[in-house]
C-alpha cells in the first residue's frame, strides 16, 4: 500500500501496433470486444510486470473445447460485467492487483486525482481512504488510454456486518475519508455501494478469484472468511472518474448536474442549474448509510437524526462534512460496549436464520470478551 507512484510512458519509437482485427474465440464463453483490449495488451503488460489470467493470453485455448463441459463451470469461461477492470498477478511479489482502463477524453481528471492522494505527502495520512495507485501505465497503442494499477479490494459489505461496532467503524472511516477529500478541495460526486471497497487481507484465508470469491485465485480451493471484529479492515473510496478538484480560494464551486450511480439526488431531479458538489457528496454519504443500515435494521435508530439531516432536500440545510464528523463522534462516544457488541438484526431476517445467527453470535461475543477484542474493530494505520 505504501508503494510510490510511478508513471511509465513508452517512448514514441517503441510504440507497438496492435491489430484489433485479430480473431478471438466467438463461441459461447469466448472473449467479447472489451475483453480483447486486455488480450491484445497481455504481452506488453507481462513485460511491465503484470500477468493476466490464461483467458486473456494470446495463445489461450478454452479448457472446455472438445468436451461437454459448460463454459460457466470453467475458471477460464467466466467474464466480468466490468471489463474496464482487470485483475493481474504482479510478478515481482505474486500479489494480486487490479488494472483499470481509463479513457482520458471521457474521464480527464481521474488519473490526476487518483495520483494526488497516492503522493508521498498524502498517502501516509491515516485519514486518507482513497484507493492507492501503485503505478500508472500508458497504453502503447492508444494515446487516449491510461491504465491505473491498484490493490485488489473487496466490496465493503461482503460478508455482511455482524455487530453494531463493525458498522460504526465503517461510518467513521467513510466520514473521515470524505472529510480528507474535501479538505483537499476534491468532491467525489459518485459515492455509492459500488465505489466503497475494503482491503480483505486477514478477513479471507487467501487471495480469491475475482469472479468466484468463494474460491482461491486459481479456483482450486475454498476460501473462508472471518469477521471484521477479529480482523479489522480498512475501507477505501474508489472511482474518481467524475470527481473534481477546486482551487483553495473557491469556497463554493458550481458544476452542472452529473448523474452517477445514485439517481435520487434531490437537487438534480427537476433542474439543470449548476450546483455545489460538496453538499451533494453529503447526500451520497447519508443515502448510503440510510439505505444499507438505517432502513435495514432498527438497531441503527441512533443514526436517524444525523442521516436525516444529511439527505435533506435542500442542499443548503445539509451539514458540512466537518459537522458530520463532529456529530458522529458524539454519537459513537454515547454508545455502550454492550450496544457495540450487539448483533445487527435485519428486518427481513427470518426467525430461523435469526435464531441460528444469534447462537453463533453469543459464542463469538464470549470469545471477544475473553480475548479482550475491542468492540469497535479499528485497523492499524
Secondary structure in CASP SS format (residue, H / E / C, confidence):
PFRMAT SS
TARGET T0000
AUTHOR 0000-0000-0000
METHOD secondary structure of the structure
MODEL  1
X C 1.00
X C 1.00
X C 1.00
X C 1.00
X C 1.00
X E 1.00
X E 1.00
X E 1.00
X C 1.00
X C 1.00
X C 1.00
X H 1.00
X H 1.00
X H 1.00
X C 1.00
X C 1.00
X C 1.00
X C 1.00
X C 1.00
X C 1.00
X C 1.00
X C 1.00
X C 1.00
X C 1.00
X C 1.00
X C 1.00
X C 1.00
X C 1.00
X C 1.00
X C 1.00
X C 1.00
X C 1.00
X H 1.00
X H 1.00
X H 1.00
X H 1.00
X H 1.00
X H 1.00
X H 1.00
X H 1.00
X C 1.00
X H 1.00
X H 1.00
X H 1.00
X H 1.00
X H 1.00
X H 1.00
X H 1.00
X C 1.00
X E 1.00
X E 1.00
X C 1.00
X C 1.00
X H 1.00
X H 1.00
X H 1.00
X C 1.00
X C 1.00
X C 1.00
X C 1.00
X C 1.00
X C 1.00
X C 1.00
X C 1.00
X C 1.00
X C 1.00
X C 1.00
X C 1.00
X C 1.00
X C 1.00
X H 1.00
X H 1.00
X H 1.00
X C 1.00
X H 1.00
X H 1.00
X H 1.00
X C 1.00
X C 1.00
X C 1.00
X C 1.00
X C 1.00
X C 1.00
X C 1.00
X E 1.00
X E 1.00
X E 1.00
X E 1.00
X E 1.00
X E 1.00
X C 1.00
X C 1.00
X C 1.00
X C 1.00
X C 1.00
X E 1.00
X E 1.00
X E 1.00
X E 1.00
X E 1.00
X E 1.00
X E 1.00
X E 1.00
X C 1.00
X C 1.00
X C 1.00
X C 1.00
X C 1.00
X C 1.00
X H 1.00
X H 1.00
X H 1.00
X H 1.00
X H 1.00
X H 1.00
X H 1.00
X C 1.00
X C 1.00
X C 1.00
X H 1.00
X H 1.00
X H 1.00
X H 1.00
X C 1.00
X C 1.00
X C 1.00
X C 1.00
X C 1.00
X C 1.00
X E 1.00
X C 1.00
X C 1.00
X E 1.00
X E 1.00
X E 1.00
X E 1.00
X E 1.00
X E 1.00
X C 1.00
X C 1.00
X C 1.00
X C 1.00
X C 1.00
X C 1.00
X E 1.00
X E 1.00
X E 1.00
X E 1.00
X E 1.00
X E 1.00
X E 1.00
X C 1.00
X C 1.00
X E 1.00
X E 1.00
X C 1.00
X C 1.00
X C 1.00
X C 1.00
X C 1.00
X C 1.00
X C 1.00
X E 1.00
X H 1.00
X H 1.00
X H 1.00
X H 1.00
X H 1.00
X H 1.00
X H 1.00
X H 1.00
X H 1.00
X H 1.00
X H 1.00
X H 1.00
X H 1.00
X H 1.00
X H 1.00
X H 1.00
X H 1.00
X H 1.00
X H 1.00
X H 1.00
X C 1.00
X C 1.00
X E 1.00
X E 1.00
X C 1.00
X C 1.00
X C 1.00
X C 1.00
X C 1.00
X H 1.00
X H 1.00
X H 1.00
X E 1.00
X E 1.00
X E 1.00
X C 1.00
X C 1.00
X E 1.00
X C 1.00
X C 1.00
X E 1.00
X C 1.00
X C 1.00
X C 1.00
X E 1.00
X E 1.00
X C 1.00
X C 1.00
X E 1.00
X E 1.00
X E 1.00
X E 1.00
X E 1.00
X C 1.00
X C 1.00
X C 1.00
X C 1.00
X C 1.00
X E 1.00
X C 1.00
X C 1.00
X E 1.00
X C 1.00
X C 1.00
X C 1.00
X C 1.00
X C 1.00
X C 1.00
X C 1.00
X C 1.00
X C 1.00
X E 1.00
X E 1.00
X E 1.00
X C 1.00
X C 1.00
X C 1.00
X C 1.00
X C 1.00
X C 1.00
X E 1.00
X E 1.00
X C 1.00
X C 1.00
X C 1.00
X C 1.00
X C 1.00
X C 1.00
X C 1.00
X C 1.00
X C 1.00
X E 1.00
X C 1.00
X C 1.00
X C 1.00
X C 1.00
X C 1.00
X C 1.00
X C 1.00
X C 1.00
X C 1.00
X C 1.00
X H 1.00
X H 1.00
X H 1.00
X C 1.00
X C 1.00
X C 1.00
X C 1.00
X C 1.00
X C 1.00
X E 1.00
X C 1.00
X H 1.00
X H 1.00
X H 1.00
X H 1.00
X H 1.00
X H 1.00
X H 1.00
X H 1.00
X H 1.00
X H 1.00
X H 1.00
X H 1.00
X H 1.00
X H 1.00
X H 1.00
X H 1.00
X H 1.00
X H 1.00
X C 1.00
X C 1.00
X C 1.00
X H 1.00
X H 1.00
X H 1.00
X H 1.00
X H 1.00
X H 1.00
X H 1.00
X H 1.00
X H 1.00
X H 1.00
X H 1.00
X H 1.00
X H 1.00
X C 1.00
X C 1.00
X C 1.00
X C 1.00
X H 1.00
X H 1.00
X H 1.00
X C 1.00
X C 1.00
X C 1.00
X H 1.00
X H 1.00
X H 1.00
X H 1.00
X H 1.00
X H 1.00
X H 1.00
X H 1.00
X H 1.00
X H 1.00
X H 1.00
X H 1.00
X H 1.00
X H 1.00
X C 1.00
X C 1.00
X H 1.00
X H 1.00
X H 1.00
X H 1.00
X C 1.00
X C 1.00
X E 1.00
X C 1.00
X C 1.00
X C 1.00
X C 1.00
X C 1.00
X C 1.00
X C 1.00
X H 1.00
X H 1.00
X H 1.00
X H 1.00
X H 1.00
X H 1.00
X H 1.00
X H 1.00
X H 1.00
X H 1.00
X H 1.00
X H 1.00
X H 1.00
X H 1.00
X H 1.00
X H 1.00
X H 1.00
X H 1.00
X H 1.00
X H 1.00
X C 1.00
X C 1.00
X C 1.00
X C 1.00
X C 1.00
X C 1.00
X C 1.00
X C 1.00
X C 1.00
X C 1.00
X C 1.00
END
